[in-house]
Amino acid sequence: MSGKTILWVSCGAATLGALAFVFGQRIVSGKSEPPAQRILLRAEAGKFNGSNPTLEVRRGVPVEITVRNDEPGGIPHDFALVGLDLKTPKALQPGEPATLRFTPSRPGEFAYTCTLHPGLMDGRLVVRP
């Protein structure tokens, strides 16, 4: 290969890397990964986000659920997605966050809960096709 060819190949690779960085996507075999669906749940006053809302996500699209314990008074909370075998690694103390990352592979409805306060902090995650 000539020096000019190597220079052009290097410039092309650098340009692709810069574009991937700018657009926040990974380029793998010509495919880009869709941006993650991000959800923030605040555990406070015995509820998630005040009302234990129904969470809706899309099948095949990455999901990031960040749970933050905003409960005053030292009350711990956790978060579990029943049927998807996902749970915060430990009980969260006030002010402490945890993020669960997954890509739903099948549509359906799944329960979520704080296993330390079942019946108070329960909701649904709906995975749309």
DARA-V679563 format. One record per residue. N is the residue number from 1. RES is the residue in one small letter. BURIAL is I if it has 9 or more other ideal C-beta (glycine too) atoms within 8 Angstrom, else O. D_FIRST is the distance of its C-alpha to the first C-alpha in Angstrom with 2 decimals. Layout:
n=N res=RES burial=BURIAL d_first=D_FIRST
n=N res=RES burial=BURIAL d_first=D_FIRST
This chain:
n=1 res=m burial=O d_first=0.00
n=2 res=s burial=O d_first=3.77
n=3 res=g burial=O d_first=6.62
n=4 res=k burial=O d_first=8.20
n=5 res=t burial=O d_first=6.22
n=6 res=i burial=I d_first=6.70
n=7 res=l burial=O d_first=10.07
n=8 res=w burial=O d_first=11.02
n=9 res=v burial=I d_first=10.48
n=10 res=s burial=O d_first=12.44
n=11 res=c burial=O d_first=15.00
n=12 res=g burial=O d_first=15.53
n=13 res=a burial=O d_first=16.21
n=14 res=a burial=O d_first=18.48
n=15 res=t burial=O d_first=20.28
n=16 res=l burial=I d_first=21.01
n=17 res=g burial=O d_first=22.31
n=18 res=a burial=O d_first=24.46
n=19 res=l burial=O d_first=25.86
n=20 res=a burial=I d_first=26.76
n=21 res=f burial=O d_first=28.49
n=22 res=v burial=O d_first=30.33
n=23 res=f burial=O d_first=31.60
n=24 res=g burial=O d_first=32.47
n=25 res=q burial=O d_first=30.91
n=26 res=r burial=O d_first=28.57
n=27 res=i burial=O d_first=25.84
n=28 res=v burial=O d_first=25.66
n=29 res=s burial=O d_first=24.21
n=30 res=g burial=O d_first=24.92
n=31 res=k burial=O d_first=28.51
n=32 res=s burial=O d_first=30.28
n=33 res=e burial=O d_first=33.27
n=34 res=p burial=O d_first=36.47
n=35 res=p burial=O d_first=38.04
n=36 res=a burial=I d_first=40.67
n=37 res=q burial=I d_first=44.34
n=38 res=r burial=O d_first=45.96
n=39 res=i burial=I d_first=49.66
n=40 res=l burial=O d_first=51.78
n=41 res=l burial=I d_first=55.09
n=42 res=r burial=O d_first=57.64
n=43 res=a burial=I d_first=60.31
n=44 res=e burial=I d_first=63.50
n=45 res=a burial=O d_first=67.19
n=46 res=g burial=O d_first=66.75
n=47 res=k burial=I d_first=64.26
n=48 res=f burial=I d_first=60.58
n=49 res=n burial=O d_first=60.13
n=50 res=g burial=O d_first=63.89
n=51 res=s burial=O d_first=64.20
n=52 res=n burial=O d_first=61.89
n=53 res=p burial=O d_first=59.96
n=54 res=t burial=O d_first=58.39
n=55 res=l burial=I d_first=54.62
n=56 res=e burial=O d_first=52.54
n=57 res=v burial=I d_first=48.89
n=58 res=r burial=I d_first=46.58
n=59 res=r burial=I d_first=45.52
n=60 res=g burial=O d_first=41.82
n=61 res=v burial=I d_first=41.37
n=62 res=p burial=I d_first=41.05
n=63 res=v burial=I d_first=44.26
n=64 res=e burial=I d_first=45.04
n=65 res=i burial=I d_first=48.75
n=66 res=t burial=I d_first=49.73
n=67 res=v burial=I d_first=53.31
n=68 res=r burial=I d_first=55.03
n=69 res=n burial=I d_first=58.51
n=70 res=d burial=I d_first=60.42
n=71 res=e burial=I d_first=63.79
n=72 res=p burial=O d_first=66.06
n=73 res=g burial=O d_first=68.30
n=74 res=g burial=O d_first=66.05
n=75 res=i burial=O d_first=65.90
n=76 res=p burial=I d_first=62.78
n=77 res=h burial=I d_first=60.94
n=78 res=d burial=I d_first=58.18
n=79 res=f burial=I d_first=56.47
n=80 res=a burial=I d_first=55.96
n=81 res=l burial=I d_first=54.68
n=82 res=v burial=O d_first=56.96
n=83 res=g burial=O d_first=55.40
n=84 res=l burial=I d_first=51.84
n=85 res=d burial=O d_first=52.43
n=86 res=l burial=O d_first=51.16
n=87 res=k burial=I d_first=53.10
n=88 res=t burial=I d_first=52.75
n=89 res=p burial=O d_first=52.31
n=90 res=k burial=O d_first=55.65
n=91 res=a burial=O d_first=58.51
n=92 res=l burial=I d_first=57.53
n=93 res=q burial=O d_first=59.82
n=94 res=p burial=I d_first=60.66
n=95 res=g burial=O d_first=57.70
n=96 res=e burial=O d_first=55.20
n=97 res=p burial=O d_first=52.43
n=98 res=a burial=I d_first=50.39
n=99 res=t burial=O d_first=47.63
n=100 res=l burial=I d_first=47.21
n=101 res=r burial=O d_first=43.92
n=102 res=f burial=O d_first=43.72
n=103 res=t burial=O d_first=42.66
n=104 res=p burial=I d_first=45.68
n=105 res=s burial=O d_first=45.01
n=106 res=r burial=O d_first=48.34
n=107 res=p burial=O d_first=50.75
n=108 res=g burial=O d_first=54.22
n=109 res=e burial=O d_first=56.52
n=110 res=f burial=I d_first=56.47
n=111 res=a burial=I d_first=58.89
n=112 res=y burial=I d_first=58.02
n=113 res=t burial=I d_first=60.43
n=114 res=c burial=I d_first=61.17
n=115 res=t burial=O d_first=62.36
n=116 res=l burial=O d_first=64.60
n=117 res=h burial=I d_first=66.42
n=118 res=p burial=I d_first=66.40
n=119 res=g burial=O d_first=68.50
n=120 res=l burial=O d_first=67.88
n=121 res=m burial=I d_first=64.11
n=122 res=d burial=I d_first=63.10
n=123 res=g burial=I d_first=61.02
n=124 res=r burial=I d_first=58.70
n=125 res=l burial=I d_first=55.00
n=126 res=v burial=I d_first=54.34
n=127 res=v burial=I d_first=51.00
n=128 res=r burial=O d_first=50.61
n=129 res=p burial=O d_first=48.60
